[in-house]
Amino acid sequence: MNEVIKMLNENPVQYLSTIGLDGKPKVRPFQFMLERNGKLYFCTSNQKDIYSQLKECPYVEISISNPKFEWIRLSGKAAFSNDIDVKKAIVEHSAIVKSVYQTAENPIFEIFYLEDVKAAIADFSGTPPTEYSF
């Protein structure tokens, strides 16, 4: 898990895919916020399409790569949370989140974590990917 978190933190622009309400794939840049108690947290607004998409079909896949041509594929099931302590930690962690939502109590500010996480870190060396489940 530590390698997964390290890669997420070192590469702040990730690409998160969902299934749209039209049944077609949707991919957008996203950012990992933090790990808390073994859970990988992300955030969004309940006014965005992604919120409705995740409520309808909570399965996601995230992909990132780095300048060394290593990449990660991360999949899981989004689970929304109202944990105010995690919300506060995210607001304090990210200047962008703080500028958009101002406070953890903002009614449009939503957080989610991934359940049943599967991750694979790979590169072009020919070595099999390192796989993780948590």
N, CA, C and O atoms as a MOPAC input file, in Angstrom:
PM7 MOZYME 1SCF
protein

 N      0.82400 1    -1.19900 1     0.00000 1
 C      0.00000 1     0.00000 1     0.00000 1
 C      0.86400 1     1.25700 1     0.00000 1
 O      0.51100 1     2.25500 1    -0.62900 1
 N      1.99400 1     1.21300 1     0.70300 1
 C      2.85800 1     2.39200 1     0.77500 1
 C      3.36300 1     2.82300 1    -0.59400 1
 O      3.45700 1     4.01800 1    -0.87400 1
 N      3.69100 1     1.85000 1    -1.45600 1
 C      4.15400 1     2.18800 1    -2.80900 1
 C      3.04900 1     2.86300 1    -3.62100 1
 O      3.30700 1     3.77900 1    -4.40200 1
 N      1.82300 1     2.39800 1    -3.42700 1
 C      0.68000 1     2.98400 1    -4.12900 1
 C      0.49300 1     4.42900 1    -3.66900 1
 O      0.34700 1     5.32500 1    -4.50000 1
 N      0.49500 1     4.66300 1    -2.37600 1
 C      0.31100 1     6.01400 1    -1.82700 1
 C      1.45200 1     6.93000 1    -2.27400 1
 O      1.22500 1     8.08400 1    -2.63700 1
 N      2.66600 1     6.41000 1    -2.24400 1
 C      3.82100 1     7.19700 1    -2.67800 1
 C      3.64500 1     7.64100 1    -4.12600 1
 O      3.87300 1     8.80500 1    -4.45500 1
 N      3.24400 1     6.72200 1    -4.98300 1
 C      3.07200 1     7.06200 1    -6.39700 1
 C      1.93600 1     8.06900 1    -6.59000 1
 O      2.05700 1     8.98300 1    -7.40500 1
 N      0.84600 1     7.91400 1    -5.85800 1
 C     -0.26300 1     8.86900 1    -5.94400 1
 C      0.18000 1    10.26100 1    -5.49500 1
 O     -0.16100 1    11.25500 1    -6.13500 1
 N      0.92900 1    10.33700 1    -4.41100 1
 C      1.39300 1    11.62500 1    -3.89700 1
 C      2.42500 1    12.28100 1    -4.80700 1
 O      2.43400 1    13.50300 1    -4.95900 1
 N      3.28900 1    11.48000 1    -5.40800 1
 C      4.34900 1    12.02700 1    -6.25700 1
 C      3.85300 1    12.44100 1    -7.64000 1
 O      4.55000 1    13.16400 1    -8.35100 1
 N      2.68300 1    12.00200 1    -8.02400 1
 C      2.11500 1    12.30300 1    -9.33900 1
 C      0.70300 1    12.83300 1    -9.14400 1
 O     -0.26800 1    12.08400 1    -9.25500 1
 N      0.58900 1    14.12300 1    -8.85400 1
 C     -0.69600 1    14.66300 1    -8.39800 1
 C     -1.82300 1    14.67800 1    -9.41900 1
 O     -2.98800 1    14.80000 1    -9.03900 1
 N     -1.51100 1    14.55900 1   -10.69100 1
 C     -2.59200 1    14.50700 1   -11.68600 1
 C     -2.80200 1    13.05100 1   -12.06400 1
 O     -1.94400 1    12.41000 1   -12.67100 1
 N     -3.95700 1    12.55600 1   -11.69100 1
 C     -4.34500 1    11.18900 1   -12.02700 1
 C     -5.55500 1    11.27200 1   -12.95300 1
 O     -6.22000 1    12.30500 1   -13.03100 1
 N     -5.82600 1    10.18800 1   -13.64200 1
 C     -6.99000 1    10.14200 1   -14.52400 1
 C     -7.95400 1     9.10100 1   -13.99700 1
 O     -7.63700 1     7.91300 1   -13.92800 1
 N     -9.13700 1     9.56600 1   -13.62500 1
 C    -10.16700 1     8.72800 1   -13.02100 1
 C    -11.25800 1     8.46800 1   -14.04700 1
 O    -11.76700 1     9.39000 1   -14.68400 1
 N    -11.60700 1     7.19900 1   -14.19500 1
 C    -12.66300 1     6.85200 1   -15.14900 1
 C    -13.87700 1     6.31000 1   -14.41700 1
 O    -13.76800 1     5.60600 1   -13.41300 1
 N    -15.03200 1     6.66100 1   -14.95100 1
 C    -16.31800 1     6.19100 1   -14.43300 1
 C    -17.15500 1     5.76300 1   -15.62600 1
 O    -16.74900 1     5.91300 1   -16.77800 1
 N    -18.31800 1     5.23100 1   -15.32900 1
 C    -19.32000 1     4.97200 1   -16.35900 1
 C    -20.35000 1     6.09000 1   -16.24600 1
 O    -20.94800 1     6.29000 1   -15.18900 1
 N    -20.54900 1     6.81000 1   -17.33100 1
 C    -21.49800 1     7.91100 1   -17.33500 1
 C    -22.93200 1     7.42200 1   -17.25800 1
 O    -23.21100 1     6.23900 1   -17.45300 1
 N    -23.82400 1     8.33500 1   -16.97500 1
 C    -25.24200 1     7.98400 1   -16.91100 1
 C    -25.76700 1     7.55400 1   -18.27600 1
 O    -26.83600 1     6.95200 1   -18.37600 1
 N    -25.00800 1     7.86600 1   -19.32700 1
 C    -25.36700 1     7.42300 1   -20.67200 1
 C    -24.77700 1     6.04900 1   -20.99600 1
 O    -24.92300 1     5.55700 1   -22.11500 1
 N    -24.10100 1     5.42400 1   -20.00300 1
 C    -23.51900 1     4.10400 1   -20.19500 1
 C    -22.16300 1     4.10700 1   -20.87200 1
 O    -21.59700 1     3.04300 1   -21.12400 1
 N    -21.63000 1     5.28400 1   -21.17000 1
 C    -20.34000 1     5.40000 1   -21.84700 1
 C    -19.24700 1     5.79300 1   -20.84400 1
 O    -19.52600 1     6.44700 1   -19.83800 1
 N    -18.00000 1     5.38800 1   -21.12800 1
 C    -16.92000 1     5.73100 1   -20.20500 1
 C    -16.65600 1     7.23900 1   -20.17600 1
 O    -16.79200 1     7.93100 1   -21.18500 1
 N    -16.28300 1     7.72200 1   -19.01200 1
 C    -15.92900 1     9.13200 1   -18.80800 1
 C    -14.59500 1     9.15100 1   -18.05300 1
 O    -14.43700 1     8.46200 1   -17.04600 1
 N    -13.64500 1     9.93700 1   -18.54200 1
 C    -12.33200 1    10.04300 1   -17.91500 1
 C    -12.04900 1    11.51700 1   -17.67500 1
 O    -12.31300 1    12.36700 1   -18.52600 1
 N    -11.50000 1    11.80200 1   -16.48700 1
 C    -11.16100 1    13.18000 1   -16.18300 1
 C     -9.96800 1    13.21900 1   -15.24500 1
 O     -9.72200 1    12.26800 1   -14.50200 1
 N     -9.20600 1    14.35000 1   -15.28000 1
 C     -8.11500 1    14.48100 1   -14.32100 1
 C     -8.69100 1    14.58200 1   -12.91400 1
 O     -9.75000 1    15.17100 1   -12.69800 1
 N     -7.98400 1    14.00700 1   -11.98500 1
 C     -8.43800 1    13.98300 1   -10.59700 1
 C     -7.21500 1    14.05200 1    -9.70300 1
 O     -6.08500 1    14.00100 1   -10.18900 1
 N     -7.42800 1    14.16800 1    -8.40800 1
 C     -6.30200 1    14.20700 1    -7.47900 1
 C     -6.61800 1    13.42800 1    -6.21200 1
 O     -7.66400 1    13.61100 1    -5.58900 1
 N     -5.68700 1    12.55400 1    -5.84700 1
 C     -5.73600 1    11.83700 1    -4.57900 1
 C     -5.56000 1    12.86100 1    -3.46200 1
 O     -4.72600 1    13.76100 1    -3.55900 1
 N     -6.35200 1    12.71700 1    -2.40200 1
 C     -6.25600 1    13.65800 1    -1.28900 1
 C     -5.38800 1    13.13100 1    -0.15300 1
 O     -4.38900 1    13.75200 1     0.21200 1
 N     -5.77100 1    11.98200 1     0.40600 1
 C     -4.99900 1    11.44800 1     1.52100 1
 C     -5.42000 1    10.02800 1     1.84500 1
 O     -6.45400 1     9.53900 1     1.38900 1
 N     -4.58500 1     9.38100 1     2.65000 1
 C     -4.88700 1     8.03600 1     3.16500 1
 C     -5.21200 1     8.19200 1     4.63600 1
 O     -4.51800 1     8.89600 1     5.36900 1
 N     -6.26700 1     7.53300 1     5.05600 1
 C     -6.65000 1     7.56700 1     6.47100 1
 C     -7.17600 1     6.18200 1     6.82700 1
 O     -8.11800 1     5.69300 1     6.20400 1
 N     -6.57300 1     5.55500 1     7.82300 1
 C     -7.00000 1     4.23100 1     8.29400 1
 C     -7.10200 1     3.20800 1     7.16600 1
 O     -8.04500 1     2.42000 1     7.10300 1
 N     -6.11000 1     3.23900 1     6.27900 1
 C     -6.07000 1     2.26800 1     5.18300 1
 C     -7.00400 1     2.56600 1     4.03100 1
 O     -7.17800 1     1.72600 1     3.14700 1
 N     -7.61100 1     3.74300 1     4.01800 1
 C     -8.53400 1     4.11500 1     2.94300 1
 C     -7.95000 1     5.26500 1     2.12900 1
 O     -7.39100 1     6.21000 1     2.68500 1
 N     -8.08500 1     5.17500 1     0.80900 1
 C     -7.63100 1     6.21800 1    -0.09700 1
 C     -8.79600 1     7.16800 1    -0.36400 1
 O     -9.82600 1     6.76200 1    -0.90200 1
 N     -8.62900 1     8.44000 1     0.01800 1
 C     -9.71100 1     9.42100 1    -0.08600 1
 C     -9.53200 1    10.38400 1    -1.25700 1
 O     -8.42400 1    10.79000 1    -1.60500 1
 N    -10.66800 1    10.72600 1    -1.84100 1
 C    -10.77300 1    11.68500 1    -2.92500 1
 C    -11.95400 1    12.59500 1    -2.59500 1
 O    -12.69900 1    12.31800 1    -1.65600 1
 N    -12.13300 1    13.66900 1    -3.34900 1
 C    -13.28700 1    14.53800 1    -3.08400 1
 C    -13.84000 1    15.10600 1    -4.37800 1
 O    -13.17600 1    15.11700 1    -5.41500 1
 N    -15.06900 1    15.57600 1    -4.28600 1
 C    -15.74700 1    16.19200 1    -5.42000 1
 C    -16.90800 1    17.02600 1    -4.90200 1
 O    -17.10300 1    17.15300 1    -3.69400 1
 N    -17.66100 1    17.58100 1    -5.80800 1
 C    -18.86900 1    18.33800 1    -5.47800 1
 C    -20.08900 1    17.49700 1    -5.83700 1
 O    -20.09300 1    16.78100 1    -6.83800 1
 N    -21.11700 1    17.59500 1    -5.00900 1
 C    -22.35100 1    16.88000 1    -5.33800 1
 C    -23.13300 1    17.58100 1    -6.45100 1
 O    -24.22900 1    17.15000 1    -6.81200 1
 N    -22.56900 1    18.65600 1    -6.98800 1
 C    -23.16800 1    19.36300 1    -8.11800 1
 C    -22.58100 1    18.90400 1    -9.46000 1
 O    -23.07000 1    19.30300 1   -10.51600 1
 N    -21.54000 1    18.07400 1    -9.42100 1
 C    -20.86400 1    17.62800 1   -10.64400 1
 C    -21.43100 1    16.30500 1   -11.14700 1
 O    -22.00300 1    15.52000 1   -10.39100 1
 N    -21.25400 1    16.08400 1   -12.45000 1
 C    -21.72100 1    14.84300 1   -13.05600 1
 C    -21.09500 1    13.61300 1   -12.40000 1
 O    -21.75800 1    12.58800 1   -12.24200 1
 N    -19.83100 1    13.71200 1   -12.02100 1
 C    -19.15200 1    12.54400 1   -11.44700 1
 C    -19.86300 1    12.04600 1   -10.18900 1
 O    -19.89300 1    10.84300 1    -9.93200 1
 N    -20.42700 1    12.94700 1    -9.41600 1
 C    -21.13600 1    12.54500 1    -8.19900 1
 C    -22.31700 1    11.64100 1    -8.56100 1
 O    -22.49400 1    10.58000 1    -7.96200 1
 N    -23.11000 1    12.05300 1    -9.52400 1
 C    -24.25400 1    11.23800 1    -9.96300 1
 C    -23.78200 1     9.92100 1   -10.57200 1
 O    -24.39000 1     8.87300 1   -10.35300 1
 N    -22.69900 1     9.98300 1   -11.33500 1
 C    -22.16500 1     8.77300 1   -11.95300 1
 C    -21.72500 1     7.76600 1   -10.89100 1
 O    -22.01100 1     6.57400 1   -11.00500 1
 N    -21.03100 1     8.24700 1    -9.86300 1
 C    -20.55300 1     7.34900 1    -8.80300 1
 C    -21.70100 1     6.79900 1    -7.96200 1
 O    -21.62500 1     5.67300 1    -7.47000 1
 N    -22.74100 1     7.56800 1    -7.79600 1
 C    -23.91400 1     7.07100 1    -7.06700 1
 C    -24.60000 1     5.95300 1    -7.86000 1
 O    -25.06700 1     4.96800 1    -7.28800 1
 N    -24.65100 1     6.12100 1    -9.16700 1
 C    -25.30900 1     5.13600 1   -10.04100 1
 C    -24.45000 1     3.88800 1   -10.23600 1
 O    -24.95000 1     2.76600 1   -10.15300 1
 N    -23.16600 1     4.08700 1   -10.49400 1
 C    -22.22900 1     2.98300 1   -10.72700 1
 C    -20.91600 1     3.34500 1   -10.03700 1
 O    -20.12500 1     4.10200 1   -10.59900 1
 N    -20.66600 1     2.83100 1    -8.84700 1
 C    -19.54500 1     3.29300 1    -8.02800 1
 C    -18.16500 1     2.74200 1    -8.39300 1
 O    -17.18800 1     3.03900 1    -7.70500 1
 N    -18.06600 1     1.96000 1    -9.44000 1
 C    -16.77300 1     1.36300 1    -9.78600 1
 C    -15.93300 1     2.31900 1   -10.62000 1
 O    -16.41000 1     2.90700 1   -11.59000 1
 N    -14.67300 1     2.46100 1   -10.22400 1
 C    -13.76600 1     3.39200 1   -10.89600 1
 C    -12.44100 1     2.71100 1   -11.21300 1
 O    -12.09700 1     1.67100 1   -10.65200 1
 N    -11.72300 1     3.32800 1   -12.12000 1
 C    -10.33000 1     2.96100 1   -12.34900 1
 C     -9.55400 1     4.25800 1   -12.48800 1
 O    -10.01200 1     5.21600 1   -13.11000 1
 N     -8.36700 1     4.26400 1   -11.89500 1
 C     -7.48600 1     5.42900 1   -11.92000 1
 C     -6.18400 1     4.99300 1   -12.55600 1
 O     -5.68400 1     3.89700 1   -12.30100 1
 N     -5.64300 1     5.86800 1   -13.38700 1
 C     -4.36400 1     5.57600 1   -14.02300 1
 C     -3.47400 1     6.80600 1   -13.92800 1
 O     -3.93300 1     7.93400 1   -14.11100 1
 N     -2.20200 1     6.57900 1   -13.64200 1
 C     -1.21400 1     7.65500 1   -13.65000 1
 C      0.09500 1     7.08800 1   -14.17800 1
 O      0.32500 1     5.87900 1   -14.15100 1
 N      0.93500 1     7.97400 1   -14.65300 1
 C      2.28100 1     7.57900 1   -15.03800 1
 C      3.23500 1     8.66200 1   -14.56800 1
 O      2.83000 1     9.78100 1   -14.25300 1
 N      4.52300 1     8.30100 1   -14.52800 1
 C      5.51800 1     9.27300 1   -14.09900 1
 C      6.57500 1     9.44800 1   -15.18000 1
 O      6.56900 1     8.71700 1   -16.17100 1
 N      7.48300 1    10.40900 1   -15.00700 1
 C      8.50400 1    10.65300 1   -16.03300 1
 C      9.45000 1     9.47000 1   -16.27600 1
 O     10.13400 1     9.43400 1   -17.29900 1
 N      9.49800 1     8.50600 1   -15.35200 1
 C     10.35400 1     7.32600 1   -15.52700 1
 C      9.62300 1     6.21700 1   -16.29100 1
 O     10.11600 1     5.09200 1   -16.37300 1
 N      8.45800 1     6.52900 1   -16.84600 1
 C      7.64400 1     5.57200 1   -17.59600 1
 C      7.18200 1     4.39800 1   -16.74000 1
 O      7.07400 1     3.26900 1   -17.21600 1
 N      6.91500 1     4.68400 1   -15.47700 1
 C      6.25600 1     3.72300 1   -14.58500 1
 C      4.80600 1     4.17100 1   -14.52100 1
 O      4.51100 1     5.35900 1   -14.65100 1
 N      3.91300 1     3.23300 1   -14.32200 1
 C      2.51500 1     3.60000 1   -14.21500 1
 C      1.80600 1     2.71500 1   -13.20600 1
 O      2.28700 1     1.65500 1   -12.80600 1
 N      0.64800 1     3.20400 1   -12.82000 1
 C     -0.19700 1     2.45600 1   -11.89500 1
 C     -1.60700 1     2.43000 1   -12.45500 1
 O     -2.09600 1     3.41200 1   -13.01400 1
 N     -2.23900 1     1.29500 1   -12.29100 1
 C     -3.67000 1     1.15900 1   -12.54200 1
 C     -4.27700 1     0.77600 1   -11.20100 1
 O     -3.85100 1    -0.18500 1   -10.56000 1
 N     -5.27100 1     1.54000 1   -10.79300 1
 C     -5.89400 1     1.37900 1    -9.48800 1
 C     -7.39500 1     1.29700 1    -9.69700 1
 O     -7.98600 1     2.16900 1   -10.33400 1
 N     -8.01000 1     0.25900 1    -9.16600 1
 C     -9.46000 1     0.14400 1    -9.31200 1
 C    -10.09600 1    -0.13800 1    -7.96100 1
 O     -9.45700 1    -0.65200 1    -7.04300 1
 N    -11.36600 1     0.21200 1    -7.86700 1
 C    -12.09500 1    -0.01600 1    -6.62700 1
 C    -13.51500 1     0.49400 1    -6.73400 1
 O    -13.96700 1     0.93100 1    -7.79300 1
 N    -14.19600 1     0.42700 1    -5.62400 1
 C    -15.58500 1     0.86200 1    -5.52800 1
 C    -15.64100 1     2.11500 1    -4.64700 1
 O    -15.19100 1     2.09400 1    -3.50200 1
 N    -16.19000 1     3.19500 1    -5.18300 1
 C    -16.29700 1     4.44600 1    -4.43100 1
 C    -17.36100 1     4.31900 1    -3.34000 1
 O    -18.48400 1     3.88300 1    -3.59000 1
 N    -16.98100 1     4.70800 1    -2.14200 1
 C    -17.90100 1     4.72300 1    -1.00000 1
 C    -17.88200 1     6.13400 1    -0.41000 1
 O    -16.83900 1     6.60400 1     0.04400 1
 N    -19.01500 1     6.79600 1    -0.41600 1
 C    -19.08100 1     8.15800 1     0.11300 1
 C    -19.09800 1     8.13700 1     1.63800 1
 O    -19.59700 1     7.20200 1     2.26500 1
 N    -18.53800 1     9.19800 1     2.21300 1
 C    -18.41600 1     9.30400 1     3.66200 1
 C    -18.78200 1    10.72200 1     4.09200 1
 O    -18.58800 1    11.67700 1     3.34000 1
 N    -19.30400 1    10.84800 1     5.28900 1
 C    -19.57700 1    12.15400 1     5.88200 1
 C    -18.65300 1    12.43100 1     7.06200 1
 O    -18.95900 1    13.28000 1     7.90000 1
 N    -17.53500 1    11.73000 1     7.13600 1
 C    -16.59600 1    11.88000 1     8.24800 1
 C    -16.03400 1    13.30200 1     8.25900 1
 O    -15.19000 1    13.64700 1     7.43200 1
 N    -16.49600 1    14.10900 1     9.18100 1
 C    -16.11300 1    15.52100 1     9.23300 1
 C    -14.62000 1    15.69100 1     9.52200 1
 O    -14.01200 1    16.65500 1     9.05600 1
 N    -14.02500 1    14.77600 1    10.27800 1
 C    -12.59300 1    14.88800 1    10.54900 1
 C    -11.76900 1    14.67400 1     9.27500 1
 O    -10.76700 1    15.35600 1     9.06200 1
 N    -12.18400 1    13.74300 1     8.44400 1
 C    -11.48800 1    13.52400 1     7.17500 1
 C    -11.72600 1    14.71300 1     6.25200 1
 O    -10.80500 1    15.16200 1     5.57000 1
 N    -12.94400 1    15.22100 1     6.22500 1
 C    -13.22800 1    16.40100 1     5.41200 1
 C    -12.34200 1    17.57300 1     5.83000 1
 O    -11.78700 1    18.26800 1     4.97900 1
 N    -12.21100 1    17.78900 1     7.11800 1
 C    -11.35300 1    18.88100 1     7.61100 1
 C     -9.90200 1    18.65100 1     7.20700 1
 O     -9.21300 1    19.58500 1     6.80000 1
 N     -9.44300 1    17.42300 1     7.31900 1
 C     -8.05800 1    17.10500 1     6.94800 1
 C     -7.82100 1    17.36800 1     5.46100 1
 O     -6.76000 1    17.86400 1     5.08300 1
 N     -8.78600 1    17.04300 1     4.62600 1
 C     -8.65400 1    17.27500 1     3.18300 1
 C     -8.62500 1    18.76800 1     2.88100 1
 O     -7.80700 1    19.22400 1     2.08300 1
 N     -9.50500 1    19.52500 1     3.51000 1
 C     -9.52900 1    20.97500 1     3.29000 1
 C     -8.18700 1    21.59100 1     3.69300 1
 O     -7.68000 1    22.47400 1     3.00100 1
 N     -7.61900 1    21.13900 1     4.78800 1
 C     -6.32100 1    21.66100 1     5.23500 1
 C     -5.17600 1    21.15000 1     4.36800 1
 O     -4.16600 1    21.83700 1     4.21300 1
 N     -5.31900 1    19.97000 1     3.80900 1
 C     -4.28100 1    19.34900 1     2.97900 1
 C     -4.13400 1    20.02300 1     1.62100 1
 O     -3.02100 1    20.13200 1     1.10600 1
 N     -5.22000 1    20.46900 1     1.04500 1
 C     -5.21500 1    20.94200 1    -0.33700 1
 C     -5.67000 1    22.39200 1    -0.44100 1
 O     -6.80500 1    22.73000 1    -0.10500 1
 N     -4.75700 1    23.24600 1    -0.91400 1
 C     -5.10700 1    24.65400 1    -1.12300 1
 C     -6.20300 1    24.79800 1    -2.16500 1
 O     -7.04700 1    25.68900 1    -2.06100 1
 N     -6.19700 1    23.92200 1    -3.17400 1
 C     -7.23100 1    23.98700 1    -4.21400 1
 C     -8.60100 1    23.67800 1    -3.61500 1
 O     -9.57300 1    24.38900 1    -3.86700 1
 N     -8.66900 1    22.61500 1    -2.82300 1
 C     -9.94000 1    22.24500 1    -2.19400 1
 C    -10.41300 1    23.36700 1    -1.27500 1
 O    -11.59300 1    23.71800 1    -1.27100 1
 N     -9.49300 1    23.92500 1    -0.50100 1
 C     -9.86700 1    25.01500 1     0.40800 1
 C    -10.39000 1    26.22000 1    -0.37200 1
 O    -11.35000 1    26.86200 1     0.05300 1
 N     -9.76800 1    26.53000 1    -1.50800 1
 C    -10.22500 1    27.68800 1    -2.28500 1
 C    -11.60600 1    27.45100 1    -2.89900 1
 O    -12.37500 1    28.39700 1    -3.07000 1
 N    -11.92700 1    26.20300 1    -3.23000 1
 C    -13.22200 1    25.89100 1    -3.84200 1
 C    -14.32900 1    25.77600 1    -2.80000 1
 O    -15.41300 1    26.33200 1    -2.97700 1
 N    -14.05500 1    25.05100 1    -1.70700 1
 C    -15.11600 1    24.73500 1    -0.74200 1
 C    -15.04500 1    25.54700 1     0.55000 1
 O    -16.01600 1    25.56400 1     1.30700 1
 N    -13.95300 1    26.20400 1     0.81900 1
 C    -13.70600 1    27.01600 1     2.00400 1
 C    -13.69900 1    26.23100 1     3.32200 1
 O    -12.74500 1    26.32800 1     4.09400 1
 N    -14.75800 1    25.45400 1     3.58000 1
 C    -14.83100 1    24.71700 1     4.85000 1
 C    -15.30500 1    23.28100 1     4.61600 1
 O    -15.91000 1    22.95700 1     3.59500 1
 N    -15.00900 1    22.44900 1     5.59200 1
 C    -15.43700 1    21.04700 1     5.53800 1
 C    -16.94900 1    20.91500 1     5.63800 1
 O    -17.51300 1    19.89300 1     5.24700 1
 N    -17.59700 1    21.92800 1     6.15200 1
 C    -19.04900 1    21.89500 1     6.34000 1
 C    -19.83300 1    22.33500 1     5.10200 1
 O    -21.06400 1    22.32200 1     5.11400 1
 N    -19.13900 1    22.71800 1     4.04800 1
 C    -19.81300 1    23.15200 1     2.83000 1
 C    -20.73400 1    22.02500 1     2.34600 1
 O    -20.27800 1    20.89700 1     2.16000 1
 N    -22.01900 1    22.31700 1     2.14100 1
 C    -22.97600 1    21.24700 1     1.80100 1
 C    -22.75900 1    20.59200 1     0.43600 1
 O    -23.31400 1    19.52200 1     0.18800 1
 N    -21.97400 1    21.19300 1    -0.45300 1
 C    -21.73500 1    20.54900 1    -1.74900 1
 C    -20.43800 1    19.72500 1    -1.74500 1
 O    -20.15900 1    19.00200 1    -2.70100 1
 N    -19.65700 1    19.83500 1    -0.68100 1
 C    -18.37100 1    19.14600 1    -0.56400 1
 C    -18.58600 1    17.69100 1    -0.16400 1
 O    -19.12900 1    17.39900 1     0.90100 1
 N    -18.15100 1    16.78700 1    -1.03400 1
 C    -18.32100 1    15.35100 1    -0.80000 1
 C    -16.95700 1    14.66900 1    -0.80200 1
 O    -16.06100 1    15.04700 1    -1.55700 1
 N    -16.81600 1    13.66900 1     0.04600 1
 C    -15.60100 1    12.85800 1     0.04300 1
 C    -15.98100 1    11.39900 1    -0.18200 1
 O    -17.05800 1    10.94100 1     0.19800 1
 N    -15.05700 1    10.69500 1    -0.81100 1
 C    -15.25900 1     9.26500 1    -0.98500 1
 C    -13.91200 1     8.56600 1    -0.88600 1
 O    -12.85800 1     9.15300 1    -1.13000 1
 N    -13.98500 1     7.30100 1    -0.52200 1
 C    -12.79200 1     6.46500 1    -0.48200 1
 C    -13.05600 1     5.24900 1    -1.34600 1
 O    -14.18800 1     5.00200 1    -1.76100 1
 N    -12.01000 1     4.49600 1    -1.61200 1
 C    -12.15400 1     3.30200 1    -2.43100 1
 C    -12.16300 1     2.05100 1    -1.56700 1
 O    -11.35000 1     1.89400 1    -0.65700 1
 N    -13.09600 1     1.17500 1    -1.87300 1
 C    -13.17900 1    -0.14300 1    -1.24200 1
 C    -12.70100 1    -1.17900 1    -2.25300 1
 O    -12.70200 1    -0.93400 1    -3.46000 1
 N    -12.29200 1    -2.33800 1    -1.74200 1
 C    -11.88300 1    -3.44600 1    -2.60800 1
 C    -10.86200 1    -3.00500 1    -3.65800 1
 O    -11.01200 1    -3.27200 1    -4.85000 1
 N     -9.82400 1    -2.32400 1    -3.17900 1
 C     -8.82000 1    -1.74300 1    -4.06500 1
 C     -7.90400 1    -2.82600 1    -4.64100 1
 O     -7.42700 1    -3.71400 1    -3.93500 1
 N     -7.68300 1    -2.71700 1    -5.92800 1
 C     -6.69800 1    -3.52600 1    -6.65200 1
 C     -5.78300 1    -2.53300 1    -7.34400 1
 O     -6.25200 1    -1.59000 1    -7.98100 1
 N     -4.48900 1    -2.73900 1    -7.22200 1
 C     -3.52800 1    -1.84800 1    -7.85600 1
 C     -2.42600 1    -2.66200 1    -8.50200 1
 O     -2.04700 1    -3.72500 1    -8.01100 1
 N     -1.92300 1    -2.15500 1    -9.59500 1
 C     -0.77800 1    -2.76900 1   -10.27000 1
 C      0.16200 1    -1.65100 1   -10.68600 1
 O     -0.24200 1    -0.70200 1   -11.35900 1
 N      1.42000 1    -1.77200 1   -10.27900 1
 C      2.45500 1    -0.82200 1   -10.68200 1
 C      3.36100 1    -1.54600 1   -11.66900 1
 O      3.85200 1    -2.64200 1   -11.39600 1
 N      3.57400 1    -0.91700 1   -12.81600 1
 C      4.34100 1    -1.55700 1   -13.88500 1
 C      5.26200 1    -0.54300 1   -14.55300 1
 O      5.19500 1     0.65900 1   -14.29600 1
 N      6.13000 1    -1.07300 1   -15.42500 1
 C      7.00200 1    -0.23600 1   -16.24800 1
 C      7.33700 1    -1.01000 1   -17.52600 1
 O      6.78400 1    -2.08300 1   -17.77000 1
 N      8.22700 1    -0.47000 1   -18.32300 1
 C      8.57500 1    -1.10900 1   -19.58700 1
 C      9.76100 1    -2.06400 1   -19.47600 1
 O     10.31400 1    -2.47100 1   -20.49700 1
 N     10.16100 1    -2.42600 1   -18.26600 1
 C     11.34800 1    -3.26900 1   -18.07800 1
 C     11.12400 1    -4.72800 1   -18.46400 1
 O     12.08200 1    -5.47900 1   -18.64700 1
 N      9.87700 1    -5.12200 1   -18.58500 1
 C      9.57900 1    -6.52500 1   -18.83000 1
 C      9.32600 1    -7.30200 1   -17.55000 1
 O      8.88800 1    -8.45100 1   -17.60100 1
 N      9.59400 1    -6.69700 1   -16.41000 1
 C      9.30700 1    -7.30100 1   -15.11600 1
 C      7.79200 1    -7.32000 1   -14.92000 1
 O      7.12700 1    -6.33400 1   -15.23500 1
 N      7.23600 1    -8.40800 1   -14.41200 1
 C      5.78400 1    -8.42800 1   -14.16900 1
 C      5.36200 1    -7.30400 1   -13.21600 1
 O      6.13500 1    -6.92000 1   -12.33800 1
 N      4.15900 1    -6.78100 1   -13.37800 1
 C      3.68900 1    -5.71500 1   -12.49200 1
 C      3.66900 1    -6.19300 1   -11.02900 1
 O      3.48400 1    -7.37400 1   -10.73600 1
 N      3.86500 1    -5.23100 1   -10.13800 1
 C      3.69400 1    -5.49100 1    -8.70900 1
 C      2.23300 1    -5.23900 1    -8.40200 1
 O      1.71500 1    -4.16000 1    -8.68600 1
 N      1.56100 1    -6.23000 1    -7.82100 1
 C      0.11800 1    -6.10800 1    -7.57600 1
 C     -0.17900 1    -5.99500 1    -6.09300 1
 O      0.49800 1    -6.59100 1    -5.25500 1
 N     -1.20300 1    -5.22100 1    -5.79100 1
 C     -1.62700 1    -4.96500 1    -4.41700 1
 C     -3.14200 1    -5.12000 1    -4.32800 1
 O     -3.86300 1    -4.86100 1    -5.29200 1
 N     -3.60400 1    -5.54000 1    -3.17900 1
 C     -5.02600 1    -5.55900 1    -2.86100 1
 C     -5.18600 1    -5.06300 1    -1.44000 1
 O     -4.45800 1    -5.49200 1    -0.54600 1
 N     -6.12300 1    -4.17000 1    -1.22400 1
 C     -6.41000 1    -3.70000 1     0.13800 1
 C     -7.78500 1    -3.09300 1     0.20700 1
 O     -8.20700 1    -2.64100 1     1.27100 1

